[in-house]
Amino acid sequence: MELSVFLLLALLSGLLILLARGHQKAHGHLPPGPRPLPFLGNLLQMDRRGLLKSFLRLRDKYGDVFTVYLGSRPVVMLCGTEAIREALVDQAEAFSGRGKIAVVDQVFQGYGVAFANGERWKVLRRFSLATMKDFGMGKRSVEDRIQEEAQCLVEELRKSQGALQDPTIIFHSTTANVICSIILGKRFDYRDPEFVKLLDMFYQSFALISSFSSQVFEFFSDILKYFPGTHRQVYRNLQEVKDFIGLSVEKHRETLDPSTPRDFIDAYLIRMDKEKSNPESEFHQQNLLNTMLALFFGGTETTSTTLRYGFLLLLKYPHITEKVHKEIDQVIGLHRPPALNDRAKMPYTDAVIHEIQRFGDLLPIGLPHVVNKDTQFRGYIIPKLCLTHVTLTHQTPSTLTTFWMPLGH
């Protein structure tokens, strides 16, 4: 019995050593970094309060380019403005692919403009930009819609008559309404039950995706996807939002007039009809639903949180607020809404807005990208299909990018 246990332990130890050596051999051209454990990688060395702190601490030790293992996957980290510029500007094509986020991949599955790759991404991105650039097909522009919603926000704040209140829901409603106006052709009352429920789904999902359990799921999704967890609640929430979007699409289809498109959905449905005889067309229902979900998901929470941070920072620094107010009075006055053309005449306000966005640091680790081919970078070789993340943080003037590699590369 003791001999059997000894042989089993010896066999397991040998396998673990072979796995570790296999990693080192397979990734011999990767930058240096902390030694990983089999299966766990460097997970035990990560700060539970957030991966970013761990990455920045490792940067202090290894420099701007280093490797960590998150679970079984090696990750090449690029830190600093120069490194990011070399990767995402000088070698933009190589680093242009989109990677997966495990906790939402079960919803998007590679469809829609946010998580598509290759020709699908190019087609959907080109269509989305062209459609939204002059949105309303010659009718109302995006700027008109933002100005209208800003007036609604001001009126909603005036209703409080100076009383203390949490502006979170109001800012959520404002930003979501701009997006709804663009893609659905309508806005909602801030207290509309259906609208409030939709926003709550987004708020819940963002909180769950940002949780520690979701970060762990990212590393071991192949195993954890079979067990209960936050990933299942995220799936249910986003699927419910997709169902809402699907109903809106059907209503648009019933009332569609190709000669007078009303919004993004109409424009997409018209394109779908034109390409219905093309079996390779990317203009189909799945791409439509996931593109709209991405526009909702990517625009609502980030923009509303930026507004909240902005108001908080202006309250904290009243002398900055006073200078912004003075510039607004001088350039815009009291009798018209602000317009995009005013930006060039308001350098101080423009700088303050940019500083709010920098200091707010809303997405410390951004959406992942993939490397489309084996790529030489600063004397190292980053293999094809590496995933990349970009982040700007107020903790350091640098940028931080990560390159995730699946096993087998």
N, C-alpha and C positions, 0 to 999 in steps of 0.2 A: 504493500500500500504506500509506504513512504517512498519507495523507488518510483512508483507511478507518479506521485505528486512531484518528485524532483524532476523527472523527465518532462512532465507537462510544463513546469516553471522554466526549465531550460529551453524548451521549444518556444514558448511565448517570448522569452528574453531574446532569443535568436531572431525571431520575426520582427520584434520591435527595433533591434539593431539594424536589420536589413532594410526596414522601412525608412529609418533615419538616414542610412547611407544612400538609399535610393533617392531620397529628396535632394541630398547634397549633390549627387551625380547628375540628376536630371536638371537641376537649376544651378549648375556650376558657374554660370556667367552672371548670376544675379549679384546685386550689391550686398555688402556685409550687413549683419544685423544680429539680434540676440538669438541664441541657440534654441530651436523649438523642441518641444516634446512630441512624440508620436501622437497622432490624432488630435491632441489638444493644441498643438502649436505653441504660440506665446500667449494663449488666452489667460493663463494664471498670472501673467505679468501685466495684464491690462487693468486700468483703473476702473472700478465699478461705477464711478460717477460720470464716466464718459470716455470714449475711445480717444477723443481729441487730445486730452491731457496726456494720455499715454504716448501718443504719437509725437507730441511736442517734446516730451521728456526724452524719448529715444533719439529725436533729432539732435538734441544737445550732445548726445554721446557719439552718434554715428555720422552726423553731418546732414546735408540736404538730400542725399539719396541713400536709402537704406531699405532693407527687407525685413518684414515681420511675417509670421504665420498666424493667421486667424483661423483656428481649427486646422484642417489639413491643407488649406490653401495659402500658398505664399503670396505676399502682398508687397509690391515695390512702392515705397513712399517717396514722392518728390516734393520737397519743401522749398519755398522761396519764390519770389516773383520771377527771377531769371530762369529757374528750372521749369516753371509752368509755362513761361513764354516759349521756351525752346520746344516744349512738348506740344502745347495746344495751338501755337501760332506757326512756328517754324516747321513742325511736322503734323500739321492739322489733319491731313487726310489719314495718316496712320492711326491717330488717336480719336477719330471721329465716331467710332461705333458706340452704341448704347448697351450697357450691361443690364443685368437683372437685379432687382431688389426682391429677395426671396418672399418677404411678407406680403407683397402686392403682386408678385408674378402670377399667382394663381388666378388673379382677376384679369390682368392685362394680357398675359401669355404672348407677349411680343407684338401685339396689335396696337394701333393708335399711334399718334405722332410722338408721344413722349418716350415709348419703349420699343419703337420699331428700329430696324436696322437695314442697311443696304439701300436698295432701290425703293423699298416700301417707305423708309424714312424720308428719302429725298422727295418722293412724289407727294406724300402727305404734308411735309413741311412747306414745300413750294405752294401747294394749294392753300394751306391755312394762312400763310403770310399774304398771299395775293388777295384772298377773300377778305381778310381783316384789315388790310392796308387802307382800302377805300370802302369801308363797310357800310352796308345799306344800299349798295349798288347804285351810287349816285344820289342817295337820299340823305340820311343822317349819318354823320361821321362818328367815330369812336369818341372824339373829343366832345361832341354834342351830348352824347350819352353820359359821359363822366361829369360834365358840367351840370346836367339835369339831376344826376344822383347826388352830387355835392350839395345842391340846394335842398334836396330832401333830407340829407344828413343834418344840415344846419337847422332846418325846421324841427327835426326830431330832438336835437340838443336843446333848442329853445323851450321845448315843452317841459323840460326839467325845472325851468325857472330858477336856475342856479343851485338846485339841490345836488347833493353828492349822489353819484351813480357810477356803476361799472359800465364803461363804454364798449366792452368786448362784443356783446351781441349786436350792438348798433353798427360797429365797424365791420363785423362779419357780414351783416345784412347789406351794407353799402357796397362792399366789394363784390359780393355774390350777385347783387342786382345788376352791376355793370356787365358782368359776364353773362347773366341771364338775358339781358337786353341784346347782347351781341349774338349769342348762339340760339336763343329761344325766341327772340323778338318781343320779349315782354319783361316787365319788372314786377316784383311782388311787394305787397304791403309788409312792413317790418314785423307785423304780428300775425301774418297769414300762417295758420297751423301747419300746412304742408311745407311751407318755406322754412319755418322754424325747425321742423323735424329734419329737413334736408341738411340744414346748417349744423344741427346737433350731431348728425352722422359724420360729417366732415371733422368736427371738433374732436369727437371720440376717436376717430381713426388716426388723426395726427398724434394724439396723446399716446395711443397704443403703439404706433409705429416708432415713436421716440423712446419707448420704454426699454428697460434693461432686458426684459424677456424677449423682445423683438430683436435686439442686437444678438442675443444668444442664438435665436432661431436663424439668423442670417448665417451663422457659422456652421450650424448642424441641421439645416433645413431638410436634407435628404432623410434624416431619421425622425426629427421632431414633427414633421408634417403629418405623421400618423397618430400623433397624440393631441389631446386637448391643449389649448393655449390661446394667447392673444391673436395669433395668426388666423384662427377661425372666426373670431369676432370681427377682425378687419375685413375678412372676406364677406361676411354677412352684411356688414355696413355698406361696403362699396357695391355689393351686388344689388342692394336695395336702391342705391342711388342710380345704378345702371337701369334698373327697372323703371324708375321715374323718367329717366332720359328716353328710354324706349317708348313709353307712352306718349311723350312729347313728339317723338319722331313720327309715330303713327298718326297723330292729330295733324301734323304738318303734311304728311303724305295725302291725307284725305282732302285737304284744302289747298294743295299746291297749285300755283299758277306759274308755269315756267317763264312767262313774259315779265312777271313782277316778283322776283324773289325778295322775301322779307328779312331773311337772316342767314346765319351760317348753315343751319339745317337745310333750308330751301336750296341754297347754292350747292350743297353736297348731294342732295337728292337729284337735282338736275344733272349733275356730273355723273351720278350713278346710272341714270337713265341713258345718257349718251354712250356710256361704256358697257352697257348690259350684255352686248354681244361679244365682249372681250373676256375670255375665261381667265386671263392673267391680270385683269384690272384690280387695282388696290382699292377701288371705290365700291365697297360693299358694307353691309350692315355692321359687321364686327369692328371694322376700322372706324366707322362713324361713331359708334357708341363709346369706344375706348378713347378716341380723340376728344370727344366732348367731356368724358369723365376726367381726362388729363387736364383739360382747360379749367374745369371746375376745381379740381383737386390742387393743381399747381398754382392757381391764381388767387383763390379765396383766402386761405389761411395765411399765406406769406404776406399778402398785401395788407390785410387787416391787422396783422401783428406788427407790421412796419408802422402803420398809423398809430397804434397803441404805444409803441416805443417812442415814436416821434413826439406825441403829446406829453408823455412822461418826461422826456429829456428837455423839452421846452419849459415845462414846469420847474424842472430842477435847475435850469440855467436861465433865469429871467432876463439877464442882460443880453443874452443871445436872442431871446424872443423879442425883446424891444427893438433890436436892430432889424430883425426880419419884418416886424410889423411896420417899421418906418419905411423900409424899401417897398413893401406892398402898397402902402399909402401913396408913395411917390409915383410908382409906375402904373398901378391898377386903379387906385382910388376906391370909391364906395359904390359906384353906380353900374358896374359891370362885373361879370365873373372873370376869373383868371383864364388865360389861354396859353397854349403852348408857345406861341410867338413871344410871350412875355419873358420867357426863360433867358434869352440872350441879354435882356436889359436888367436882369436881377441876379448878378453874380454871387452876391452874399447869400441870398435865399437858396440858390442852386447848390452852393457849397455846403450849406447846413443840411439840406436834404441828403446829399451824398454822404455826409459824415454820419447822419442818422442810420443810413443803410449799412455803412461800414461798421459802426459801433454796435448796431443791433445784432449782427452775427447770427442771423436767423437759421441758416443751414450750415452749421460748421463742417459737416461732411455731406457734400452735395450728391446729386444723382450720379450713378456710375456710368462710365464710358468703357468701351473695349478697344483694345489695339487690334487693328484689322490684319496685321501681318507681323512677322518677327521684325523687331525694330531695334536698331542700335541707338543707345542713348548714353552719352557721357562715359563711353568705354564699356558699358554693359549691354546685354542683349535682353530685351523684354519680349517674351514669346507672344505669338498670336493668341488672341482671345483673352489677354489680360484685361481685367476690369479696372476702371479708373474713377476716382472721386476727386472733386475740386472743392476747396474751401477757403474762404477769407475770414480771418478772425481778428478781433480787436486786441487779442492778447499779444499779437505779434504782427508787424507790418508785412509779413510774408504770406504767400499762398501755400496751401498744402494739397497735394494730389496723391491719390493712392492707386496702385495698379494691382488688381486682384487676378490671380491665375488659378484656374481649375486644375485638379490633378491630371497628370498625363501630358503636361506642357512644361 
